[in-house]
């Protein structure tokens, strides 16, 4: 369940509370009884590891390994890949 931050508009009382997504938002300050507002802040997300950016997949050594494997397969498989490529281009 998420934690929500609230602050009173009158007495500036601030607190955090754990609520379900389906729970109603709090509207009354527990200290003075005046109006509460939800406090929104930036969410801290850290992407660690590879694969999160467009350039990650192109710069890995795995791409070179796949290219080498594909070229060795096409040279040993006579003209089948060449005929497929030329028929789709025409």
Secondary structure, 3 states (H helix, E strand, C coil): CEEEEEEECCCCCEEEEEECCCCCCCCECCCCCCEEEEECCCCCCCCCCCCCCHHHHHCCHHHHHHHHHHHHHHHHCCCHHHHHHHHHHC
